[in-house]
Amino acid sequence: MSGRKPTRAEQDYRTNRVARLLSNGAVRSEVVQYATKEWGVSVRTADAYLAAAREVLKADFDIDRRSYTAELLSQLASLQKEARKGNQPHVALGCINTAARIAQLLN
């Protein structure tokens, strides 16, 4: 990649890759090391990818509280069904308890 400017698709891929690294717990130094090694970019460019990735992550969670609650409850309901099918009643009960806490039915 040396010497040429990445395409928009490459920039988007890199931004999303950095967002994934951050989601998995990577810190700035790890991201910078990855970007400089894998893509041959400068520290400054790696920092630009970090900033763009943080915006992507913020946008992912910039939803209203009611919508997010509904998504979580839906996911828990699906997990509960799978746990029951798999004869894992303790996991199903965990899903029920977590859903009740999210819905603020339990303390």
Summary of the structure (lengths in Angstrom):
residues: 107
radius of gyration: 19.8
end to end distance: 54.5
largest distance: 58.8
contacts: 254
relative contact order: 0.09
helix: 76%
strand: 0%
